Amino acid sequence: METQEKPKKKFNPALVIIGIVVLTAAFIGIKSWLHSRHYESTDNASIEATNLPVLARVAGYIDSVSVKDYGTVTAGQLLLVIDDREYKIALQQAEADQQSANADLENSKAGLENALRSLELAKSNLEVQKARLDKSREDMKRDQALFEDGSITTKQLDDSKSNQLVAQRIYNYNVDQVGTAQAQIRTANAQIQKSQAQIETRKSLVDQARLKLSFTKIYAPATGKIGRRGIDKGQYVQPGQTLFTIINSENFWVIANFKETQLEKMKEGQEANIELDGYPDLKIKGKVASMSEATGAKVALLPPDNSTGNFVKITQRVPVKIEIENLKDYKAALRSGLSLTAEVKVN
């Protein structure tokens, strides 16, 4: 009796493909699971930089603009000039007022010197007249005694009395002159103090006018790139008006908003990987620099109020700052606001 051969199984490519897919998926899943044990990642992240607004400090018409939209500038570079004619005139007027105050001070000092000389002369005259008054009084006493003895006539006694009265009046006049000179000295000293105060005031006004004149030239506060230019020659600007915004290209960093459930093992100093959406092949390394003490919602302009009764629990996100290592190697690709994926090695 012949043995019946079993039919051979046919090769099924579909099963092979399914097997490969299953194995690949399993490999990827295991790899992702192992990766997730060591890393926390988020795509809610972006490149940040310091945005420096350049403001007008004085009002006026723009005389010239020396930068273009999105142009590169260096710290100290002249960006814009405001018509300075009005401020030059104001400075000249302030300087003229200061010179006038200086002249007033010199006049006050001259007045003091004159008052001192007048006082010296008045005191000298007073001493002379005091001696004359004393002599006239002695003469009067002598003549009074002689009159009582009958040695002189009534007219002679009257002349002696008249001489004493004249000497007394001249003496009183000289006393008044001394008082007047002393008052002039006090007035001159007060005028000197007033002139000195005016000089300080005028000096501050000159400094202020010179400062305002310097504000007509606007320089870049830092190296970076100009944002969109919203002003042009001939436009009138006001103090405090934003003329440009400079993106400081000397420093970039990452702000990654991680879910609160991802923060358990995260801490400062941990390594981070950064992948830009626009440059997926650019592998950037970084480190966790700091973590916010509040969630993004709490520091928002209008933070949520859960006491109203309409509470819906939402997973919160916490901003984490990541410093970029070897920043100079990536500056050409970095732009403030670029989206990215950040992952932090937590284990």
C-alpha positions, 0 to 999 in steps of 0.5 A, a space after each residue: 500500500 503506498 503512503 500518501 504524501 502530505 501536501 506542501 504549504 504554499 509560501 504566503 508573502 502576506 504573512 511575512 509582511 504582517 510578521 515584519 510589521 508586527 516585529 517592527 511595531 514591537 521594536 519601535 514600541 519597546 524602544 519608545 517605552 525604554 526611551 520614555 523611561 529616561 526622557 520627558 519631552 514636549 513640542 509645546 516649546 519655542 526659541 526665546 530671545 531678548 527683545 529690546 524696544 528702541 524708544 524715542 526720548 524726545 519729540 520731533 520729525 525724523 531727519 534720517 533712518 540708517 537701517 532697513 527692515 530685518 537688518 543686522 545692527 551692532 551695539 552703538 550703531 547709529 539708527 536714526 536722527 531726529 531734527 535737532 535744530 529746535 534742541 540746538 536753539 534750546 541749548 544755546 538759550 540755556 547756555 546764554 542764561 547760564 552766562 547771565 547768571 555768572 555775570 549776576 554773581 560777579 556783580 553781586 561780588 562787586 557789590 559786596 566789595 563796595 559795601 565792605 569799603 563803605 563800611 570801612 569808610 563809615 567806621 573811620 568817619 564814625 571814629 573821627 566824629 566820636 572824637 569831635 563829639 567828645 571834644 565838644 562835650 568837654 568844651 561845653 562843660 568848660 564853657 558852662 563853668 566859665 559862664 557861671 564864673 562870669 568869664 564868658 558871655 551868654 553868646 559864647 556859651 550858646 555857641 558852645 552848645 550849638 557846636 555840641 549839637 552839630 557834633 552830635 548830629 554828625 555823629 548820629 549820621 555816621 552811626 546811620 552810615 555804618 548801619 547802612 553799610 552793614 545792611 548793604 553787606 547783608 544784602 550783597 551776601 544774600 544776592 551772592 547766594 541767590 546768584 549761586 543758586 541761579 547758576 546751579 539751576 542754569 547749569 542743570 538746565 544746560 545739562 538737560 538741554 544738552 541731554 535732550 539734544 543727544 537724544 536726537 541721535 538714537 543708537 542700537 543698545 545691543 547687537 542683533 536684528 531689527 524687526 519690521 521698521 514702522 517709521 520713515 523720514 519726515 514722520 513725527 515721533 513722540 517721547 516713548 514711541 517705539 521706533 524699532 525692536 531689536 532681537 538680541 542675537 547674542 543670546 537665545 534660549 528655549 522655553 519648554 512648557 512641560 505638563 505637571 505630570 512630567 516634572 516629578 524627576 525633572 531638575 536643574 542641570 539635567 541634559 536636554 535635546 532640542 530639535 527645531 521643526 524647521 531644521 530637523 537634522 540639526 541636533 542641539 544640546 542643552 541643559 535645564 537652567 531653571 523651572 518656573 515657580 508658577 504654572 503658565 496659567 497662573 502668570 497669564 494676564 487673566 488667570 483662571 478663577 476656580 472659585 466660581 463653581 464652574 471647575 474643569 480640571 485641566 492638566 497644567 503646564 510649567 515653563 522650563 528654561 533650557 540653556 543652549 550649549 555651544 550657542 555660537 554653532 547654531 546662531 545662524 539657524 535660530 530665530 526668536 519664536 521658532 517651534 521645536 521639540 524638547 526632551 529632558 533626560 530625567 533618569 
